[in-house]
Amino acid sequence: MKIFLDANILFSAANTHSALYQTLCLLGEKHELATSYYAIGEARRNVALKKSDWLNCFEELVTDLALCPQGQLTETVKLVEKDRPILASAIAGKCAYLVTGDRKDFGHLYGQSLEGVLILPPSDIAEKLL
C-alpha cells in the first residue's frame, strides 16, 4: 500500500527522536512511503529555516521515499492553492492514503476519500495500519 506524506509530516519526521519518525519507520517496513518534489521542497525550506540541525536526517529520510508525479486535480475541492499540488500528486501517484498534520487546510477533508486517496492525520494512519 502506498502512503503519501505531506510536507509537514516530512518536517516533523526529520527529528529522529520524534514519535512520528518511529511511526514512519514501522510503516515503511510494510508499506511504500511516498511524497513529491513539491512537498520535499517545502519541507526542506522549513527545516533549513527552523531546525537546520535536522537537515542531514531530513535528507536521509527523503532518499528512501518513492516520488509521485505532479498531477492536476480534476475534482472541485475546497483547498488552498499551496496544498492543491499535494493532493494532486497523491492522486497521480495512486496512493491509498495522504497523511497530513495540516488541520487548518486539510482538516475538513480528514476521513474523506478523493479519487481513491483517503486523507488522514498522522495519528489515524498509525492506528489504522500499525
N, C-alpha and C positions, 0 to 999 in steps of 0.2 A: 504494500500500500504506500502511496506517495503522499507526503505531508509537506505542504508549503509553509515556510517560515517567513513572517513579516520582518521588516527592518528592526522593529522594537524588540522582537524575540532574539534576533541576532545580536543586538546591542547587549541585552541582559545576559545572554549565554556566553558572552566574551569574558565574563567573570567566572573563572573555573571553580570558585568557591560557592557559586550560587546553586540553589535547588534546581533552577531551570537548566543549567549546564548538565547536571546529573541526569535530569529527566530526558534531555535530548540524547545523551549518551545511551541510555536504556532504549529509547525509541529507535535510535539508529541501528541497534542490533537486530531488530526485526522488521523495520520499515525503511523506506527510502526517504531521506530528508532532502528537501529541495528549496530553492529560492530563485531569485532573478538578479541580473546585473543591477537593475534599478534598486532593489532592496539592499543589496550589498553596498552600493554607492552611498545610499542614505545612511545606513548603519555605520559605515566606515567613517563618514564625516562626523557623525555624532560621537563615536568612540574617540576619534582623534581630538575632538574639541573638549569632551567632558571627562574622558577616562583614558588618556593616552597610554598609561601603563598597561592597559588591556589590549593594545594593538597587536602584539605578537600572537596572543591567544586567539584574537579575532581572526587574524589571517590564517591560522591553522584550522580553525573551525570552518571557515568558508571553503577551504580547499577540498573538504570531504563532502560537500553538498552537490547534488545534481542541480543543473541550471535549467530553468524553464524558459521557453521562448517568450518574447514580448508578444502580447496579444491585444485584441481590441474587444471591448465589451459590446455585446450585441443586445443585451438586456438593458432596459432603463432601470438603473439602480441609483438610489439616493446615496451618493458617496462623493466626498470632496475630491477635487481634481487630482491632488497629490496621491490619493490612495487608489484611484482607478487602475493604474498600471499594476498594482499589487494583485488585485482581484483578477484582472485580465490575464496576468501571467500564470496564476494558479489554475485558471480555467484552461488556458492554452497548453499548459504542462500536464493536463489531465490528472490533477491532484485530487485525492479523495477529501483532503482537509486543507483549510487555510487557518493557521494558528496566528493569532494576533492579540496583543495585550492592549491595543488601542480602543479602549471602551468609548472614547469620545466620538470617534468617526466610524468604527465598526460595530459598536455595541448593539445598535438596533438590528444588526444582521446576525448576531450570535444565535446559533441554533438553526439558522436557515441554510438551505442548500440552494445554490445558484449554479445552474448548468453543471450539476454534479459535484460541486465543491461545497462541503459543509464548513461553515465558518464558526470557529470555536475560540474561546480564551484558553490560555495555556493550562489552567487548572482542569478544564474539561477534557482536553486531549490526553492528559496524563491519566485521568480517571477512566476514560473510555478505552485506552489502548494498553495500559500497563497492568 
